[in-house]
């Protein structure tokens, strides 16, 4: 346990942080894709809401 705290107290490198972030985003995208496959009606409704937001967005 103390080793974990020692590792957390040291600043992590940018490469490590980017690697962890990339892994998180990959898993998040995979989870969203799975949810869309499992709940197609809800996914379609979400796409429609997003499209409406994009149409009403002002630059």
C-alpha positions in Angstrom: 0.0 0.0 0.0 2.7 2.6 0.8 4.2 2.0 -2.6 1.0 3.2 -4.3 1.0 6.4 -2.3 4.7 7.0 -3.1 3.9 6.6 -6.8 0.9 9.0 -6.6 3.0 11.6 -4.8 5.5 11.9 -7.6 4.4 14.0 -10.6 3.6 11.8 -13.6 5.1 12.5 -17.0 3.0 14.0 -19.8 3.4 10.8 -21.8 2.0 8.7 -19.0 -0.9 11.1 -18.5 -1.7 11.2 -22.3 -1.5 7.4 -22.4 -3.9 7.0 -19.5 -6.2 9.6 -21.1 -6.1 7.8 -24.5 -6.9 4.5 -22.8 -9.9 6.1 -21.0 -11.2 7.7 -24.1 -10.9 4.4 -26.0 -12.9 2.6 -23.3 -15.5 5.4 -23.1 -16.0 5.2 -26.9 -16.3 1.4 -26.7 -18.9 1.7 -23.9 -20.9 4.2 -25.8 -20.9 2.1 -29.0 -22.0 -0.9 -26.9 -24.8 1.1 -25.4 -25.9 2.3 -28.8 -26.1 -1.3 -30.1 -28.0 -2.5 -27.0 -30.5 0.4 -27.0 -31.0 1.5 -30.6 -34.1 3.5 -29.9 -32.5 5.5 -27.2 -29.4 6.0 -29.4 -31.5 7.2 -32.3 -33.3 9.7 -30.0 -29.9 10.9 -28.7 -28.7 11.4 -32.3 -31.8 13.4 -33.1 -31.4 15.6 -30.0 -27.7 16.2 -30.9 -28.7 17.1 -34.5 -31.3 19.5 -33.3 -28.7 21.2 -31.0 -26.3 21.5 -33.9 -29.0 23.0 -36.2 -29.9 25.6 -33.6 -26.3 26.5 -32.6 -25.3 30.0 -33.5 -21.7 30.8 -34.3 
